[in-house]
């Protein structure tokens, strides 16, 4: 598409990979802030035991079997998976799992929209970010790029 100011094309072309790199890193680090407290058994915000909260939600709201095992998977996805996204390692393996997780969270929070009421617009936005990262892959400045291959 033609630009109104064509001389800016070079600036945009140089900024795009940096912008994507920063988005991927920020997204991965943000996920880690939710997973690491679960893995370490530490409080997170107003939750004294975030792992117990996840397991309770899985067992009592979703009625899924093996809730503690699923809770550990979620903690690893957020903690280790967040780190993997931040450094760009196996991005196309981790990002689709995060997309599904955020879809489930959005569905669970669907009765409320405003974020101040613990609504779903924040996790819904993360669905689209995770999907974009899935489609785009690791990009420059990633372990996958350094290794010369990705999924």
C-alpha positions as CSV (number, residue, x, y, z in Angstrom):
1,X,0.0,0.0,0.0
2,X,1.4,3.4,-0.9
3,X,2.4,5.6,2.0
4,X,1.3,9.2,2.5
5,X,5.0,9.9,3.3
6,X,7.0,7.5,1.2
7,X,10.3,8.5,2.8
8,X,9.2,6.9,6.0
9,X,9.2,3.4,4.4
10,X,12.8,2.8,5.5
11,X,12.0,3.8,9.1
12,X,9.0,1.4,9.2
13,X,10.9,-1.4,7.6
14,X,13.6,-1.1,10.3
15,X,11.2,-0.7,13.2
16,X,8.9,-3.7,12.3
17,X,11.4,-6.5,13.4
18,X,12.2,-4.6,16.6
19,X,8.6,-4.0,17.4
20,X,7.8,-7.7,16.9
21,X,10.8,-8.7,19.0
22,X,9.7,-6.4,21.8
23,X,6.1,-7.7,21.6
24,X,7.3,-11.3,21.8
25,X,9.6,-10.6,24.8
26,X,7.0,-8.6,26.7
27,X,4.3,-11.2,26.1
28,X,6.6,-14.0,27.3
29,X,7.8,-12.1,30.4
30,X,4.2,-11.2,31.3
31,X,3.2,-14.9,31.1
32,X,6.1,-15.7,33.4
33,X,4.8,-13.4,36.1
34,X,1.7,-15.7,36.3
35,X,3.5,-19.0,36.0
36,X,6.6,-18.6,38.2
37,X,4.5,-17.8,41.4
38,X,2.5,-21.0,40.8
39,X,5.7,-23.1,40.3
40,X,7.3,-21.6,43.4
41,X,4.2,-21.7,45.6
42,X,4.4,-18.0,46.2
43,X,1.6,-15.5,46.4
44,X,0.6,-13.5,43.3
45,X,-1.3,-10.3,43.8
46,X,-4.3,-11.0,45.9
47,X,-3.9,-14.7,45.5
48,X,-2.2,-16.3,48.5
49,X,-1.7,-19.6,46.6
50,X,-2.2,-19.2,42.8
51,X,-1.6,-22.9,42.1
52,X,-4.5,-23.8,44.5
53,X,-6.7,-21.3,42.8
54,X,-5.9,-22.8,39.4
55,X,-6.5,-26.3,40.5
56,X,-9.8,-25.3,42.2
57,X,-11.0,-23.6,39.0
58,X,-10.1,-26.6,36.9
59,X,-11.8,-29.1,39.3
60,X,-14.8,-27.2,40.5
61,X,-15.7,-24.9,37.5
62,X,-14.5,-26.8,34.5
63,X,-15.1,-30.2,36.2
64,X,-12.0,-31.7,34.5
65,X,-10.3,-34.8,35.9
66,X,-6.7,-34.7,37.1
67,X,-6.9,-31.0,38.1
68,X,-3.6,-31.0,39.9
69,X,-1.8,-32.3,36.8
70,X,-3.5,-29.8,34.5
71,X,-2.6,-27.1,37.1
72,X,1.0,-28.0,36.8
73,X,0.8,-28.0,33.0
74,X,-0.7,-24.5,33.1
75,X,2.0,-23.3,35.5
76,X,4.7,-24.8,33.3
77,X,3.1,-23.3,30.2
78,X,3.0,-19.8,31.8
79,X,6.4,-20.1,33.5
80,X,8.7,-22.1,31.2
81,X,6.6,-21.4,28.1
82,X,6.6,-17.7,28.8
83,X,10.4,-17.8,29.0
84,X,10.5,-19.8,25.7
85,X,8.4,-17.2,24.0
86,X,10.5,-14.3,25.4
87,X,13.7,-15.9,24.0
88,X,12.1,-17.2,20.9
89,X,12.6,-20.9,21.4
90,X,10.0,-23.3,19.9
91,X,7.6,-20.3,19.6
92,X,5.2,-22.1,17.2
93,X,4.9,-24.9,19.7
94,X,4.2,-22.8,22.8
95,X,2.1,-19.9,21.3
96,X,-0.8,-22.1,20.1
97,X,-1.1,-23.6,23.6
98,X,-1.2,-20.1,25.1
99,X,-3.8,-19.1,22.5
100,X,-6.1,-22.0,23.7
101,X,-5.4,-21.2,27.3
102,X,-6.4,-17.6,26.8
103,X,-9.5,-18.6,24.9
104,X,-10.6,-20.8,27.8
105,X,-9.9,-18.0,30.3
106,X,-11.9,-15.6,28.1
107,X,-14.8,-18.1,27.9
108,X,-14.8,-18.5,31.7
109,X,-14.8,-14.7,32.2
110,X,-17.4,-14.1,29.5
111,X,-20.2,-13.0,31.8
112,X,-18.2,-9.9,32.7
113,X,-16.6,-7.6,30.2
114,X,-15.0,-4.7,32.1
115,X,-11.5,-5.6,33.2
116,X,-12.1,-3.8,36.5
117,X,-14.7,-6.5,37.2
118,X,-12.3,-9.3,36.3
119,X,-13.7,-9.3,32.8
120,X,-12.4,-11.0,29.7
121,X,-11.1,-8.2,27.4
122,X,-7.5,-8.6,28.7
123,X,-7.3,-12.3,28.1
124,X,-9.2,-11.9,24.8
125,X,-6.5,-9.4,23.7
126,X,-3.9,-12.0,24.7
127,X,-5.7,-14.6,22.4
128,X,-4.9,-12.3,19.4
129,X,-1.4,-11.6,20.5
130,X,-0.7,-15.3,21.0
131,X,-2.3,-16.1,17.7
132,X,-0.2,-13.4,15.9
133,X,3.0,-14.9,17.5
134,X,1.9,-18.3,16.3
135,X,1.5,-17.1,12.8
136,X,4.6,-14.9,12.7
137,X,7.0,-17.4,14.4
138,X,10.1,-16.6,16.4
139,X,11.4,-13.8,14.2
140,X,14.8,-12.0,14.5
141,X,16.6,-11.9,17.8
142,X,15.4,-15.4,18.8
143,X,17.0,-18.6,19.7
144,X,15.3,-20.2,16.8
145,X,16.8,-17.7,14.4
146,X,20.2,-18.2,15.9
147,X,19.8,-22.0,15.5
148,X,18.6,-21.4,11.9
149,X,15.3,-23.4,12.2
150,X,11.9,-23.2,13.7
151,X,8.7,-25.3,13.6
